[in-house]
């Protein structure tokens, strides 16, 4: 005889309503915001000026161990972004002539940004679709941080590990 848990319900058994997982319950992290990530990561943003040289930026990138800088004016208004990829592409186009060039000549001027209240999943989708790895975080007109694809992925992995631990604890009791 099969265990009672495997038998079909008998007359008089109470049928308890069960709920399956939904895409909404599985994507609870979609409510996690960039603000939460910045709380853990910090708000440091390395900035340069448009008239700085690429040589200066390369030194900053190396010394800070980062992949991009935000280009701002004297009031910290965002004018552009400059990444390692931008520099490498220019080096391929102008070998031996890139380092003395000005940042404003290489920077990406149409900068896509996010806000602290933006969903982490939405921002990750935008970065993936746009094929870029760095995104400045703006609160209104103020630069309040910089995130990378790696930051978002690592944060999400930590969340998933925590969720898995909570589920194991719930199962074990």
MDAnalysis code that builds the backbone (N, CA, C; Angstrom):
import MDAnalysis as mda
import numpy as np

u = mda.Universe.empty(519, n_residues=173, atom_resindex=np.repeat(np.arange(173), 3), trajectory=True)
u.add_TopologyAttr("name", ["N", "CA", "C"] * 173)
u.add_TopologyAttr("resid", np.arange(1, 174))
u.add_TopologyAttr("resname", ["UNK", "UNK", "UNK", "UNK", "UNK", "UNK", "UNK", "UNK", "UNK", "UNK", "UNK", "UNK", "UNK", "UNK", "UNK", "UNK", "UNK", "UNK", "UNK", "UNK", "UNK", "UNK", "UNK", "UNK", "UNK", "UNK", "UNK", "UNK", "UNK", "UNK", "UNK", "UNK", "UNK", "UNK", "UNK", "UNK", "UNK", "UNK", "UNK", "UNK", "UNK", "UNK", "UNK", "UNK", "UNK", "UNK", "UNK", "UNK", "UNK", "UNK", "UNK", "UNK", "UNK", "UNK", "UNK", "UNK", "UNK", "UNK", "UNK", "UNK", "UNK", "UNK", "UNK", "UNK", "UNK", "UNK", "UNK", "UNK", "UNK", "UNK", "UNK", "UNK", "UNK", "UNK", "UNK", "UNK", "UNK", "UNK", "UNK", "UNK", "UNK", "UNK", "UNK", "UNK", "UNK", "UNK", "UNK", "UNK", "UNK", "UNK", "UNK", "UNK", "UNK", "UNK", "UNK", "UNK", "UNK", "UNK", "UNK", "UNK", "UNK", "UNK", "UNK", "UNK", "UNK", "UNK", "UNK", "UNK", "UNK", "UNK", "UNK", "UNK", "UNK", "UNK", "UNK", "UNK", "UNK", "UNK", "UNK", "UNK", "UNK", "UNK", "UNK", "UNK", "UNK", "UNK", "UNK", "UNK", "UNK", "UNK", "UNK", "UNK", "UNK", "UNK", "UNK", "UNK", "UNK", "UNK", "UNK", "UNK", "UNK", "UNK", "UNK", "UNK", "UNK", "UNK", "UNK", "UNK", "UNK", "UNK", "UNK", "UNK", "UNK", "UNK", "UNK", "UNK", "UNK", "UNK", "UNK", "UNK", "UNK", "UNK", "UNK", "UNK", "UNK", "UNK", "UNK", "UNK", "UNK", "UNK", "UNK", "UNK", "UNK"])
u.atoms.positions = np.array([
    [0.842, -1.178, 0.000],
    [0.000, 0.000, 0.000],
    [0.886, 1.240, 0.000],
    [0.520, 2.207, -0.826],
    [1.284, 3.449, -0.931],
    [1.076, 4.291, 0.317],
    [2.059, 5.103, 0.654],
    [1.885, 5.991, 1.800],
    [0.648, 6.872, 1.591],
    [0.027, 7.255, 2.680],
    [-1.218, 8.017, 2.585],
    [-1.022, 9.346, 1.854],
    [0.166, 9.890, 1.906],
    [0.397, 11.164, 1.229],
    [0.308, 11.025, -0.286],
    [0.424, 9.775, -0.807],
    [0.364, 9.568, -2.240],
    [-1.018, 9.149, -2.713],
    [-1.941, 8.926, -1.803],
    [-3.269, 8.481, -2.187],
    [-4.129, 9.660, -2.599],
    [-5.022, 9.397, -3.535],
    [-5.914, 10.462, -3.958],
    [-6.844, 10.833, -2.808],
    [-7.343, 12.060, -2.820],
    [-8.207, 12.493, -1.721],
    [-9.448, 11.612, -1.624],
    [-9.833, 11.339, -0.398],
    [-11.045, 10.565, -0.133],
    [-12.186, 11.518, 0.146],
    [-13.402, 10.979, 0.072],
    [-14.572, 11.797, 0.369],
    [-14.466, 12.264, 1.818],
    [-14.692, 13.513, 2.028],
    [-14.608, 14.071, 3.375],
    [-13.264, 14.723, 3.656],
    [-12.232, 14.447, 2.851],
    [-10.945, 15.123, 3.048],
    [-11.104, 16.594, 2.719],
    [-10.445, 17.414, 3.509],
    [-10.472, 18.853, 3.224],
    [-9.429, 19.128, 2.146],
    [-9.841, 19.863, 1.141],
    [-8.857, 20.209, 0.115],
    [-8.310, 21.595, 0.426],
    [-7.038, 21.605, 0.736],
    [-6.385, 22.880, 1.013],
    [-5.913, 23.472, -0.297],
    [-6.165, 24.741, -0.447],
    [-5.750, 25.416, -1.677],
    [-4.238, 25.617, -1.617],
    [-3.560, 25.236, -2.676],
    [-2.117, 25.437, -2.755],
    [-1.824, 26.476, -3.823],
    [-0.654, 27.060, -3.715],
    [-0.268, 28.104, -4.650],
    [1.057, 27.738, -5.296],
    [1.091, 27.805, -6.592],
    [2.338, 27.560, -7.313],
    [3.161, 28.833, -7.347],
    [4.417, 28.667, -7.670],
    [5.253, 29.836, -7.851],
    [4.810, 30.562, -9.107],
    [4.955, 31.844, -9.072],
    [4.626, 32.660, -10.236],
    [5.862, 33.419, -10.657],
    [5.814, 33.980, -11.839],
    [6.958, 34.791, -12.272],
    [7.138, 35.963, -11.318],
    [6.038, 36.450, -10.741],
    [6.137, 37.571, -9.805],
    [6.881, 37.158, -8.532],
    [6.531, 35.967, -7.992],
    [7.202, 35.532, -6.766],
    [8.652, 35.168, -7.040],
    [8.929, 34.644, -8.229],
    [10.302, 34.285, -8.569],
    [11.155, 35.495, -8.887],
    [10.542, 36.603, -9.241],
    [11.288, 37.805, -9.578],
    [11.148, 38.869, -8.502],
    [11.072, 38.434, -7.245],
    [10.947, 39.391, -6.149],
    [12.122, 40.355, -6.145],
    [13.258, 39.912, -6.671],
    [14.431, 40.782, -6.704],
    [14.239, 41.955, -7.656],
    [13.221, 41.894, -8.509],
    [13.010, 43.006, -9.429],
    [12.648, 44.272, -8.666],
    [12.264, 44.109, -7.406],
    [11.966, 45.281, -6.593],
    [13.215, 45.815, -5.901],
    [14.316, 45.068, -5.954],
    [15.562, 45.556, -5.382],
    [16.050, 46.720, -6.226],
    [16.427, 47.788, -5.561],
    [16.791, 49.001, -6.279],
    [18.290, 49.242, -6.278],
    [18.690, 50.132, -7.146],
    [20.088, 50.544, -7.251],
    [20.545, 51.180, -5.935],
    [19.633, 51.850, -5.267],
    [19.951, 52.472, -3.982],
    [20.486, 51.444, -2.988],
    [19.872, 50.270, -2.966],
    [20.309, 49.206, -2.053],
    [21.724, 48.751, -2.406],
    [22.010, 48.652, -3.690],
    [23.348, 48.264, -4.133],
    [24.370, 49.327, -3.718],
    [24.021, 50.598, -3.914],
    [24.941, 51.691, -3.549],
    [25.174, 51.754, -2.045],
    [24.156, 51.367, -1.258],
    [24.330, 51.343, 0.199],
    [25.461, 50.404, 0.586],
    [25.594, 49.298, -0.120],
    [26.656, 48.334, 0.173],
    [27.959, 48.671, -0.529],
    [27.872, 49.128, -1.754],
    [29.067, 49.393, -2.565],
    [29.730, 50.717, -2.200],
    [28.909, 51.712, -1.964],
    [29.432, 53.052, -1.717],
    [29.148, 53.968, -2.895],
    [29.369, 55.241, -2.689],
    [29.013, 56.243, -3.692],
    [30.222, 56.880, -4.375],
    [31.394, 56.305, -4.194],
    [32.588, 56.887, -4.805],
    [32.506, 56.825, -6.323],
    [32.788, 57.947, -6.954],
    [32.835, 58.024, -8.411],
    [34.119, 58.761, -8.783],
    [34.911, 58.153, -9.633],
    [36.128, 58.796, -10.116],
    [35.748, 59.615, -11.348],
    [36.055, 60.898, -11.293],
    [35.720, 61.790, -12.399],
    [36.967, 62.438, -12.964],
    [36.870, 62.819, -14.224],
    [37.933, 63.572, -14.901],
    [37.286, 64.728, -15.639],
    [38.128, 65.629, -16.109],
    [37.643, 66.785, -16.866],
    [37.853, 66.550, -18.358],
    [37.056, 67.214, -19.182],
    [37.142, 66.995, -20.635],
    [38.498, 67.343, -21.238],
    [39.222, 68.276, -20.629],
    [40.518, 68.677, -21.186],
    [41.681, 67.850, -20.649],
    [41.423, 66.880, -19.745],
    [42.484, 65.976, -19.293],
    [42.937, 65.118, -20.472],
    [44.158, 64.608, -20.388],
    [44.665, 63.763, -21.472],
    [44.308, 62.300, -21.216],
    [44.358, 61.541, -22.282],
    [44.108, 60.105, -22.176],
    [45.200, 59.461, -21.319],
    [46.396, 59.978, -21.387],
    [47.488, 59.483, -20.559],
    [47.138, 59.585, -19.072],
    [46.552, 60.698, -18.675],
    [46.125, 60.885, -17.285],
    [45.053, 59.872, -16.909],
    [44.100, 59.670, -17.800],
    [43.009, 58.728, -17.537],
    [43.528, 57.296, -17.433],
    [44.449, 56.921, -18.315],
    [45.004, 55.567, -18.279],
    [45.686, 55.318, -16.931],
    [46.398, 56.295, -16.435],
    [47.050, 56.172, -15.125],
    [46.007, 56.009, -14.016],
    [44.944, 56.795, -14.067],
    [43.873, 56.697, -13.063],
    [43.218, 55.322, -13.113],
    [42.889, 54.858, -14.315],
    [42.258, 53.551, -14.463],
    [43.134, 52.454, -13.873],
    [44.419, 52.519, -14.171],
    [45.360, 51.520, -13.648],
    [45.470, 51.603, -12.127],
    [45.694, 52.797, -11.607],
    [45.916, 52.968, -10.170],
    [44.686, 52.638, -9.329],
    [43.525, 52.944, -9.836],
    [42.280, 52.709, -9.091],
    [41.693, 51.322, -9.361],
    [42.198, 50.644, -10.392],
    [41.688, 49.321, -10.738],
    [40.247, 49.364, -11.218],
    [39.937, 50.371, -12.030],
    [38.582, 50.548, -12.542],
    [38.590, 50.499, -14.063],
    [37.406, 50.423, -14.661],
    [37.306, 50.293, -16.107],
    [36.747, 51.500, -16.820],
    [36.297, 52.517, -16.053],
    [35.721, 53.703, -16.687],
    [35.731, 54.869, -15.715],
    [35.712, 56.059, -16.279],
    [35.604, 57.292, -15.489],
    [34.460, 58.123, -16.055],
    [33.865, 58.931, -15.194],
    [32.824, 59.849, -15.625],
    [33.482, 61.189, -15.911],
    [33.102, 61.798, -17.010],
    [33.650, 63.109, -17.386],
    [32.649, 64.164, -16.921],
    [33.145, 65.087, -16.100],
    [32.273, 66.128, -15.540],
    [32.889, 67.504, -15.750],
    [32.027, 68.525, -15.619],
    [32.536, 69.891, -15.622],
    [32.874, 70.296, -14.184],
    [33.232, 71.558, -13.982],
    [33.634, 72.021, -12.653],
    [32.503, 71.939, -11.627],
    [31.251, 71.862, -12.084],
    [30.105, 71.759, -11.179],
    [29.637, 70.316, -10.990],
    [30.417, 69.369, -11.484],
    [30.121, 67.929, -11.427],
    [28.930, 67.527, -12.281],
    [28.604, 68.338, -13.268],
    [27.572, 67.954, -14.238],
    [28.191, 66.937, -15.192],
    [27.476, 65.867, -15.465],
    [28.003, 64.790, -16.310],
    [28.004, 65.227, -17.773],
    [29.189, 65.144, -18.378],
    [29.365, 65.485, -19.792],
    [29.568, 64.249, -20.660],
    [30.071, 63.185, -20.025],
    [30.360, 61.973, -20.784],
    [30.905, 60.879, -19.896],
    [31.283, 59.785, -20.550],
    [31.908, 58.655, -19.866],
    [33.004, 58.124, -20.778],
    [34.085, 57.677, -20.182],
    [35.221, 57.157, -20.948],
    [35.639, 55.825, -20.344],
    [35.642, 54.788, -21.182],
    [35.990, 53.453, -20.703],
    [37.285, 52.967, -21.348],
    [37.783, 51.880, -20.801],
    [38.966, 51.240, -21.382],
    [38.715, 50.883, -22.847],
    [37.529, 50.423, -23.145],
    [37.196, 50.056, -24.525],
    [37.325, 51.240, -25.470],
    [36.845, 52.407, -25.019],
    [36.960, 53.614, -25.849],
    [38.426, 53.899, -26.170],
    [39.272, 53.756, -25.168],
    [40.699, 54.055, -25.330],
    [41.360, 53.036, -26.263],
    [41.051, 51.762, -26.071],
    [41.654, 50.715, -26.910],
    [41.245, 50.891, -28.371],
    [39.983, 51.221, -28.594],
    [39.526, 51.439, -29.976],
    [40.284, 52.590, -30.628],
    [40.478, 53.680, -29.874],
    [41.200, 54.833, -30.427],
    [42.661, 54.483, -30.661],
    [43.235, 53.677, -29.772],
    [44.634, 53.272, -29.959],
    [44.789, 52.475, -31.249],
    [43.789, 51.675, -31.589],
    [43.832, 50.904, -32.832],
    [43.729, 51.828, -34.045],
    [42.959, 52.916, -33.899],
    [42.770, 53.858, -35.011],
    [43.944, 54.821, -35.168],
    [44.540, 55.210, -34.031],
    [45.645, 56.188, -34.077],
    [46.825, 55.682, -33.246],
    [47.513, 54.631, -33.719],
    [48.608, 54.062, -32.935],
    [49.702, 55.093, -32.638],
    [50.096, 55.120, -31.362],
    [51.165, 56.018, -30.941],
    [50.743, 57.468, -30.779],
    [49.497, 57.792, -31.061],
    [49.045, 59.186, -30.974],
    [47.895, 59.382, -29.985],
    [47.495, 58.327, -29.298],
    [46.292, 58.386, -28.467],
    [46.520, 59.052, -27.118],
    [47.610, 58.748, -26.443],
    [47.814, 59.228, -25.076],
    [47.782, 60.751, -24.912],
    [48.292, 61.522, -25.861],
    [48.214, 62.984, -25.676],
    [46.844, 63.596, -26.020],
    [45.936, 62.813, -26.580],
    [44.632, 63.352, -26.972],
    [43.799, 63.716, -25.745],
    [42.835, 64.607, -25.946],
    [41.958, 65.066, -24.865],
    [40.815, 64.075, -24.648],
    [40.382, 63.994, -23.411],
    [39.274, 63.121, -23.034],
    [38.032, 63.427, -23.862],
    [37.741, 64.702, -24.071],
    [36.518, 65.083, -24.791],
    [36.480, 64.553, -26.219],
    [37.649, 64.227, -26.780],
    [37.697, 63.694, -28.138],
    [37.341, 62.205, -28.206],
    [37.428, 61.506, -27.079],
    [37.164, 60.065, -27.054],
    [35.915, 59.686, -26.281],
    [35.485, 60.514, -25.364],
    [34.393, 60.143, -24.456],
    [33.081, 59.901, -25.198],
    [32.260, 59.079, -24.611],
    [30.901, 58.873, -25.089],
    [30.067, 59.994, -24.488],
    [29.472, 60.802, -25.352],
    [28.741, 61.977, -24.875],
    [27.296, 61.679, -24.538],
    [26.712, 60.697, -25.193],
    [25.320, 60.336, -24.922],
    [25.321, 59.272, -23.823],
    [25.364, 59.729, -22.579],
    [25.512, 58.833, -21.436],
    [24.147, 58.362, -20.944],
    [23.989, 57.048, -20.875],
    [22.790, 56.493, -20.279],
    [23.036, 56.358, -18.785],
    [22.077, 56.835, -17.993],
    [22.213, 56.802, -16.548],
    [21.021, 56.078, -15.937],
    [21.137, 55.811, -14.653],
    [20.013, 55.255, -13.910],
    [19.836, 56.079, -12.650],
    [18.751, 55.825, -11.947],
    [18.444, 56.539, -10.712],
    [18.485, 55.553, -9.543],
    [18.696, 56.046, -8.337],
    [18.721, 55.146, -7.172],
    [17.449, 54.316, -7.019],
    [16.317, 54.843, -7.440],
    [15.042, 54.126, -7.288],
    [14.793, 53.094, -8.383],
    [15.644, 53.048, -9.404],
    [15.454, 52.106, -10.507],
    [15.651, 50.666, -10.039],
    [14.894, 49.764, -10.637],
    [15.005, 48.341, -10.350],
    [16.337, 47.811, -10.882],
    [16.991, 46.993, -10.072],
    [18.273, 46.436, -10.481],
    [18.139, 45.571, -11.733],
    [17.063, 44.806, -11.822],
    [16.848, 43.942, -12.989],
    [16.672, 44.786, -14.252],
    [15.913, 45.882, -14.153],
    [15.702, 46.755, -15.315],
    [17.015, 47.386, -15.775],
    [17.828, 47.805, -14.822],
    [19.116, 48.419, -15.159],
    [20.035, 47.392, -15.799],
    [20.053, 46.186, -15.271],
    [20.881, 45.126, -15.851],
    [20.453, 44.832, -17.285],
    [19.146, 44.818, -17.544],
    [18.651, 44.609, -18.905],
    [19.118, 45.731, -19.830],
    [19.033, 46.978, -19.369],
    [19.466, 48.118, -20.190],
    [20.952, 48.029, -20.511],
    [21.752, 47.647, -19.524],
    [23.193, 47.540, -19.735],
    [23.511, 46.408, -20.705],
    [22.811, 45.297, -20.567],
    [23.042, 44.149, -21.445],
    [22.629, 44.472, -22.875],
    [21.462, 45.072, -23.026],
    [20.979, 45.419, -24.368],
    [21.859, 46.487, -25.016],
    [22.357, 47.431, -24.233],
    [23.209, 48.492, -24.762],
    [24.663, 48.073, -24.919],
    [25.009, 46.895, -24.411],
    [26.366, 46.348, -24.488],
    [27.407, 47.271, -23.863],
    [27.078, 47.798, -22.668],
    [28.059, 48.561, -21.910],
    [28.074, 48.052, -20.479],
    [29.184, 48.289, -19.798],
    [29.389, 47.696, -18.478],
    [29.359, 48.691, -17.332],
    [29.355, 49.978, -17.618],
    [29.392, 51.003, -16.566],
    [28.233, 51.973, -16.748],
    [27.605, 52.346, -15.635],
    [26.488, 53.277, -15.715],
    [26.512, 54.224, -14.514],
    [26.581, 55.531, -14.796],
    [26.494, 56.505, -13.699],
    [25.085, 56.501, -13.092],
    [25.032, 56.763, -11.802],
    [23.760, 56.841, -11.089],
    [23.502, 58.312, -10.769],
    [22.348, 58.795, -11.230],
    [21.989, 60.203, -11.049],
    [20.751, 60.317, -10.171],
    [20.811, 61.212, -9.216],
    [19.638, 61.541, -8.413],
    [19.263, 62.961, -8.819],
    [18.330, 63.050, -9.741],
    [18.025, 64.352, -10.342],
    [19.194, 64.749, -11.223],
    [19.811, 65.883, -10.924],
    [20.973, 66.320, -11.701],
    [22.288, 66.038, -10.978],
    [22.222, 65.341, -9.841],
    [23.428, 65.048, -9.052],
    [23.959, 63.648, -9.321],
    [25.258, 63.565, -9.562],
    [25.944, 62.290, -9.731],
    [26.135, 61.679, -8.344],
    [25.513, 60.505, -8.104],
    [25.557, 59.912, -6.763],
    [26.238, 58.548, -6.714],
    [26.688, 58.048, -7.864],
    [27.360, 56.762, -7.863],
    [27.644, 56.269, -9.258],
    [28.307, 55.116, -9.299],
    [28.621, 54.443, -10.563],
    [28.485, 52.956, -10.295],
    [27.765, 52.275, -11.172],
    [27.622, 50.827, -11.024],
    [28.161, 50.140, -12.266],
    [28.505, 48.877, -12.076],
    [28.970, 48.061, -13.195],
    [28.084, 46.825, -13.301],
    [28.146, 46.169, -14.435],
    [27.429, 44.910, -14.599],
    [27.873, 43.938, -13.507],
    [29.166, 43.912, -13.235],
    [29.693, 43.028, -12.194],
    [29.102, 43.323, -10.827],
    [28.925, 44.598, -10.492],
    [28.299, 44.965, -9.213],
    [26.901, 44.373, -9.110],
    [26.123, 44.529, -10.178],
    [24.735, 44.068, -10.174],
    [24.684, 42.551, -10.094],
    [25.512, 41.872, -10.879],
    [25.526, 40.409, -10.878],
    [25.956, 39.879, -9.511],
    [27.015, 40.437, -8.941],
    [27.479, 39.974, -7.623],
    [26.427, 40.212, -6.543],
    [25.760, 41.359, -6.588],
    [24.715, 41.660, -5.626],
    [23.581, 40.648, -5.754],
    [23.187, 40.352, -6.989],
    [22.095, 39.404, -7.224],
    [22.487, 38.000, -6.780],
    [23.738, 37.584, -7.021],
    [24.194, 36.271, -6.563],
    [24.127, 36.163, -5.044],
    [24.510, 37.218, -4.367],
    [24.428, 37.240, -2.906],
    [22.974, 37.103, -2.457],
    [22.077, 37.802, -3.142],
    [20.649, 37.684, -2.831],
    [20.157, 36.258, -3.026],
    [20.552, 35.637, -4.129],
    [20.122, 34.264, -4.414],
    [20.665, 33.285, -3.374],
    [21.904, 33.470, -2.954],
    [22.475, 32.607, -1.917],
    [21.692, 32.746, -0.619],
    [21.326, 33.972, -0.286],
    [20.545, 34.221, 0.921],
    [19.160, 33.582, 0.814],
    [18.519, 33.730, -0.358],
    [17.200, 33.130, -0.567],
    [17.283, 31.609, -0.460],
    [18.320, 31.016, -1.021],
    [18.490, 29.560, -0.957],
    [18.689, 29.119, 0.492],
    [19.464, 29.862, 1.255],
    [19.684, 29.544, 2.662],
    [18.381, 29.615, 3.444],
    [17.589, 30.649, 3.192],
    [16.305, 30.802, 3.878],
    [15.375, 29.649, 3.535],
    [15.363, 29.210, 2.271],
    [14.511, 28.102, 1.865],
    [14.966, 26.802, 2.548],
    [16.282, 26.577, 2.636],
    [16.795, 25.393, 3.315],
    [16.400, 25.413, 4.775],
    [16.504, 26.573, 5.402],
    [16.123, 26.686, 6.817],
    [14.646, 26.427, 7.008],
    [13.835, 26.876, 6.056],
    [12.399, 26.666, 6.135],
    [12.066, 25.177, 5.984],
    [12.780, 24.498, 5.102],
    [12.528, 23.081, 4.872],
    [12.983, 22.241, 6.065],
    [14.179, 22.521, 6.546],
    [14.741, 21.755, 7.664],
    [13.998, 22.061, 8.950],
    [13.621, 23.312, 9.111],
    [12.827, 23.681, 10.287],
    [13.547, 24.425, 11.313],
])
